[in-house]
């Protein structure tokens, strides 16, 4: 007797979200199957998007093999972002580290002006993260949203403490939101409920925080997996947003990644692949070699080759 694999059909669907405008527009989400379950009844119309990370200041303390592919352009965020596009990035993720009050404490106007120059210089959508200081981000990100009106950025992190200031400003000027919560599905849903009081859910991306292989990645995997299953299988409206995994920073600060290039690439690559399997729709990487390998791996040809 011939055995036929069971086929599942799910009632829920991840909302589609578009970042960028015009020819730069990129749509994420839309799947009504679980990650890579191409054998089930349903579809995943938009492939995962891979971003490369750019800082608005020259990074200190990065391993030489991370900086090597970019050369001197790490001193110029605009050229650095353009180099990321040359390497094949679907998106660029600009991190406004200069605005950190514990560092250079750059002004909101400086950050907004630079963000606009980067966004206009690249042919792909732009993701923008503040420094992570909730009070300073509440000053910086609304100004970025205003100056970059019409560019349809993906802007964050929007957290519980500043969600109204950042969220309302981003929406007013036509951007999408990164809702960030600390690795807890209940806190994530609570933040999304707060945001959805004034924000359409189709303009929100979930950032549950990402960990690296061997440094809590299993917990990150579980949160992402539960989020995706709740949205697709259980039709939970507050988990039906695309997911972003900002994993490059976490991977390359591990002692293993700093010991050798080969270990670093393995650490980032395995973490990224794991979070793809968990349900991430957007992955932020740091090394272009990881980008190349992952895009090759999940291409239709790559999937066929793997069986």
C-alpha positions in Angstrom: 0.0 0.0 0.0 1.3 3.4 -1.0 1.7 5.9 1.9 0.6 9.4 1.4 1.9 12.2 3.7 -0.9 14.0 5.5 -1.7 17.5 4.3 -2.9 20.1 6.7 -4.9 23.2 6.0 -4.9 26.2 8.4 -7.6 28.9 8.8 -5.2 31.7 9.9 -2.9 33.9 7.8 0.0 36.2 8.5 -0.8 39.8 7.3 1.1 41.2 4.4 3.2 44.3 5.0 5.0 46.4 2.4 8.2 48.3 3.2 9.6 51.0 0.9 7.8 52.7 -2.0 7.7 52.6 -5.7 10.3 50.4 -7.3 11.8 49.9 -3.9 8.7 48.3 -2.4 9.1 44.9 -0.8 6.1 42.9 0.6 6.6 40.5 3.5 4.2 37.9 5.2 1.0 36.6 3.7 1.6 32.9 4.4 -1.1 30.6 5.6 1.2 27.6 6.1 3.9 27.1 8.8 7.5 27.9 7.9 8.8 25.8 4.9 5.7 23.6 5.0 5.4 23.7 1.2 3.7 20.2 1.3 0.7 21.6 3.2 -2.5 23.1 1.6 -1.8 26.8 1.3 1.0 29.1 0.2 3.8 31.4 1.3 3.6 34.1 -1.4 6.5 36.3 -0.2 9.9 34.8 0.5 11.9 35.9 3.6 13.8 39.1 3.3 17.5 39.4 4.2 19.0 42.6 5.5 22.6 43.6 6.1 23.4 45.8 9.1 24.9 49.3 8.8 25.8 51.6 11.7 25.8 55.4 11.5 29.2 55.4 13.3 32.4 53.4 12.6 32.0 50.3 14.7 34.6 49.5 17.4 35.4 46.0 18.6 34.2 44.1 15.6 36.2 41.2 14.4 38.5 41.9 11.5 36.8 39.3 9.3 33.4 41.1 9.7 34.8 44.4 8.6 37.0 43.0 5.8 34.3 42.7 3.1 33.3 46.4 3.5 36.8 47.9 3.8 36.9 51.7 4.4 33.2 52.2 3.6 32.3 51.5 7.3 33.4 55.1 7.9 30.6 56.3 5.6 27.1 54.9 6.3 25.8 55.9 2.8 28.5 54.0 1.0 28.3 51.2 3.5 24.6 50.8 2.7 25.2 50.8 -1.0 27.8 48.1 -0.5 25.2 46.0 1.2 23.0 46.3 -1.8 25.9 45.3 -4.0 26.2 42.1 -1.9 22.6 41.2 -2.7 20.8 42.4 0.5 17.0 42.7 0.1 16.9 45.4 2.7 19.4 47.5 4.6 19.1 47.9 8.4 20.5 51.2 9.6 21.3 51.4 13.4 21.5 54.9 14.8 24.1 54.0 17.4 25.4 57.6 17.4 22.3 58.7 19.2 23.0 56.6 22.3 23.2 59.0 25.4 26.0 56.8 26.7 28.0 57.4 23.5 28.1 60.3 21.1 24.5 61.4 22.0 23.9 62.7 18.5 20.9 64.9 18.0 17.5 63.8 16.5 18.1 66.2 13.6 21.5 64.7 12.8 20.1 61.2 12.9 17.1 62.1 10.7 19.2 63.8 8.1 21.6 60.9 7.8 18.7 58.4 7.6 17.2 60.3 4.7 20.5 60.3 2.8 20.9 56.6 3.3 17.3 55.8 2.3 17.5 57.9 -0.9 20.9 56.4 -1.8 19.9 52.7 -2.0 17.6 50.8 -4.3 16.0 48.6 -1.5 13.8 49.4 1.5 15.4 50.7 4.7 14.9 49.4 8.3 15.8 51.8 11.0 16.6 51.0 14.6 17.3 53.6 17.3 20.0 53.1 19.9 17.7 51.1 22.2 17.5 53.9 24.8 13.7 54.2 25.2 13.8 57.9 26.1 16.2 59.0 23.5 14.5 56.9 20.8 11.2 58.7 21.7 13.0 61.9 20.6 15.0 60.5 17.6 12.5 58.2 15.9 9.6 60.7 15.6 12.1 63.1 14.0 13.3 60.4 11.6 9.7 59.6 10.7 9.0 63.3 9.9 12.1 64.0 7.8 11.7 60.7 5.9 8.0 61.1 5.2 6.9 59.1 2.2 9.8 56.7 2.2 7.8 54.0 4.1 10.6 53.0 6.5 10.3 50.1 8.9 11.0 51.9 12.1 11.7 50.9 15.7 12.1 49.6 18.3 8.7 50.6 19.5 8.5 49.4 23.1 5.9 49.6 25.8 7.5 52.7 27.4 7.5 54.8 24.2 4.9 53.2 21.9 2.6 56.2 21.7 5.3 58.8 20.9 7.1 56.7 18.4 4.2 54.7 17.0 1.9 57.7 16.3 4.7 59.7 14.7 5.7 56.8 12.5 2.1 56.3 11.4 1.5 60.0 10.8 4.4 60.1 8.3 3.6 56.9 6.5 6.0 54.3 8.1 5.8 50.8 9.5 6.5 49.9 13.1 8.8 47.3 14.8 7.0 46.3 18.0 9.7 45.0 20.3 9.1 43.0 23.5 11.4 41.0 25.7 11.1 37.3 24.7 7.7 36.8 26.2 4.6 36.0 24.1 2.2 37.6 26.6 4.2 40.8 26.7 4.3 40.8 22.9 0.6 40.4 22.6 0.1 43.1 25.2 2.2 45.6 23.2 0.4 44.7 20.0 -3.0 45.3 21.7 -1.8 48.7 22.8 -0.5 49.6 19.4 -3.7 48.4 17.6 -5.7 51.0 19.6 -4.3 53.5 17.1 -2.4 51.6 14.5 -3.6 49.2 11.8 -2.2 45.7 12.5 -1.0 45.4 8.9 1.5 48.1 9.7 3.2 46.3 12.5 6.2 43.8 12.5 6.9 41.8 15.6 10.5 41.8 17.1 10.5 39.3 19.9 14.3 39.8 20.4 16.8 37.4 19.0 19.5 35.4 20.7 22.5 33.6 19.2 23.3 29.9 18.9 24.3 28.6 22.4 23.3 31.9 24.0 19.5 31.5 24.5 18.6 30.8 20.8 16.4 27.9 21.9 14.2 30.3 23.8 14.0 32.7 20.9 13.1 29.8 18.6 10.3 28.7 20.9 8.8 32.2 21.1 8.9 32.7 17.3 7.5 29.2 16.7 4.6 29.8 19.2 3.9 33.2 17.6 3.7 31.8 14.1 1.6 28.8 15.2 -0.8 31.0 17.1 -1.3 33.2 14.1 -1.6 30.6 11.4 -3.1 27.7 13.3 -5.2 29.4 16.0 -6.0 32.6 14.1 -4.8 34.8 17.0 -5.1 38.3 15.5 -2.3 39.7 17.8 0.3 37.3 16.4 -0.6 37.5 12.7 2.1 40.1 12.0 5.4 39.3 10.1 8.4 38.6 12.4 11.8 40.3 12.2 14.9 38.6 13.7 17.8 41.0 14.4 20.4 38.3 14.9 23.7 39.5 13.5 24.7 41.6 16.5 24.0 38.8 18.9 25.9 36.2 16.9 29.1 38.3 16.2 29.5 39.3 19.8 29.9 35.7 21.0 33.4 34.5 22.0 33.1 31.7 19.4 32.5 34.2 16.5 35.4 36.4 17.7 37.8 33.4 17.7 37.7 32.7 14.0 35.9 33.6 10.8 34.8 30.1 10.2 33.2 29.8 13.6 31.6 33.2 13.2 30.0 32.4 9.9 28.7 29.1 11.2 27.3 30.8 14.3 25.4 33.4 12.3 24.4 31.0 9.6 23.0 28.3 11.9 21.2 30.8 14.0 19.6 32.4 11.0 18.5 29.1 9.5 17.0 28.1 12.8 15.0 31.3 13.1 13.9 30.9 9.5 12.5 27.5 10.5 10.8 29.2 13.5 9.0 31.7 11.3 11.1 34.8 10.9 10.1 36.8 7.8 13.0 39.3 7.9 16.5 38.5 9.1 19.1 41.1 9.9 22.6 39.7 9.2 26.1 41.2 9.6 28.3 39.3 7.2 27.7 39.2 3.4 28.9 35.6 3.2 26.1 34.4 5.5 23.7 36.3 3.3 25.0 34.6 0.1 24.8 31.1 1.7 21.3 31.5 3.1 19.9 32.9 -0.2 21.4 30.0 -2.1 20.1 27.5 0.5 16.5 28.7 0.4 16.3 29.3 -3.4 14.1 26.9 -5.3 17.2 25.2 -6.7 18.7 24.9 -3.3 15.5 23.4 -1.8 15.3 20.9 -4.6 19.0 19.9 -4.1 18.4 19.3 -0.4 15.6 16.9 -1.2 
